[in-house]
Amino acid sequence: MLLQKAQITEQQLKTAQVQVDRMASSLEKSRDLSRLIVHVDMDAFYAAVEMRDCPELKDKPMAVGSMSMLFYSFHIFVRAAMPGFIAKKLCPNLVIVPVNFDKYRAVSNEIREIFADYDPHFQPLSLDEAYLDFTDHVEQRQHWPESSRTHQYCSGRLATGRAPSYKNVNELTEEQDLSPVLFEDSLSSSPSLPGSRDVCDAGAKCEVFGTSVEEAVREMRFRIEQKTMLTASAGIAPNMMLAKVCSDKNKPNGQYRLPSTREAVTDFIQTLPVRKVSGIGKVSEKMLNALDITNCSHLGQQMALLSLLFSETSWHHFMGISLGLGSTHIPRKKKHETFKEMNKTEEQMSLCRELCEELAADLKKEDLKLWKYLPER
């Protein structure tokens, strides 16, 4: 790639810059700041579930997985995707808890029931994270009475507003993000925002949440915590790409909102490391670093060069990132995630017909034709 770069002429760069500027202008016109997209990410989900069910684990170095591969770890020298037998050599006292996906799915379903109250068409990415569009909910919320925004604390688990009690919270690495629920007898879902307050009614401690999107998200996280004893972090932004980045800003057990203005978005993007953006992995980061591109502002400055070195798909993706653009449309939740056993021919044919109709609708939406991809008869 560097050899290619050395052979690029000034004229080629000027021509490419004209194309880049034209595309940037077109994309800018399509910027949509009207949506309130939320990305929710459960804190240390698999490990948190296991520690919740077995509290003595919180005082031990632990990981979830097997001797073949770990899914999650709390030890500084042991990481996810590492073989368990290597982890044991690095940390002989490591407790490896077997994976129990049935249990994780059950907890995830409890969380998704809450998600559906805010966006019936939320998009789950995995058992522990999802995208939601809060736009309609926040609009409806403006007319809700206070009683609809009041939620009671579970008995014996009142919030105190204290910080998590584990040590060195500011020194935790990305692999070590811990859920405060595991370390606090009394919990705090996050500091109260303007428009919210505590209410005591008939001896029960309740909390009234406001009508803003920040309060709605805080309410959702509160409900998840009270129902599952697990904490979640969230990001609020005008599009999916930015919301995912924002959900990592105040982990664990926090949330961050990026205001829905062009100025706020461009300021946020300027210093954002490229590795923080979904879709730019270790390999892409290494290639970009070789071109002295480490943050998103560098992407914009070097876009003409990138258009000559990378595929059209790749540099178009980089262009969107440099402008802080992302999808504002969350795909609808799939109807079938798994299939039950079907022995009757009528049921099988009915399901096939339904899937074909969904495929046809998707193809029509994307202006594609199936015959292009089928072999000739």
ZIPETA-V792289 format. One line per field, one symbol per residue. psi: psi as a letter, one per 20 degrees, with the letter a starting at -180 (. if undefined). burial: b if it has 24 or more other ideal C-beta (glycine too) atoms within 12 Angstrom, else e. Layout:
# ZIPETA-V792289
psi=???
burial=???
This chain:
# ZIPETA-V792289
psi=hhggghiprhggggghhggghghghghhhjpojiqnppppoqolgghhgghgimhihijqpqqpbrigqqhqqjqhiprqipphhghhhhnhjpoopqpnhgghhgghhgghhgghhhohkqophahjqqpqojghghghhhjqrhhijppqqqpjlqqijqqqiqqlhijprhijpqohhiiphprohqqqrpiqrqppokiqprppqairhghghhgghghgghhikqqqqqpprirhghhgghiigkqrlrqppoqmqhggghghhgjpqhiippioahghggghhhjkohrhhhghhjhgghhihrrggghhghggghikqrpjopqqpqhohrprppiphggghggggghhhggggggghjlqphhhjqqq.
burial=eeeeeeebeeeeeeebbeebeebbeebeeebbbebbbbbbbbbbbbbbbbbbeeeebbeebbbbbeeeebbbbbbeebbbebebeebbeebeebbbbebeeebbeebbebbbebbeebbebbbbbebbbbbbbbbebbeebeeeeeeebbbbbeeeeebeeeebebeeeeeeeeebbbbbbbbbeebbbbeebeebeeeeeeeebbbbbbbbbbbbbbbbbbbbbbbbbbbbbbbbbbbbbbbbbbbbbbbbbbbbbbebeeeebbebbeebebbbbbebeeebeebbeebebebbebbbebbbbbbbbbeeebbbbbbbbbbbbbbbebeeeeeeeeeeeeeeeeeeeeeeeeeeeeeeeeeeeeeeeeeeeeeee
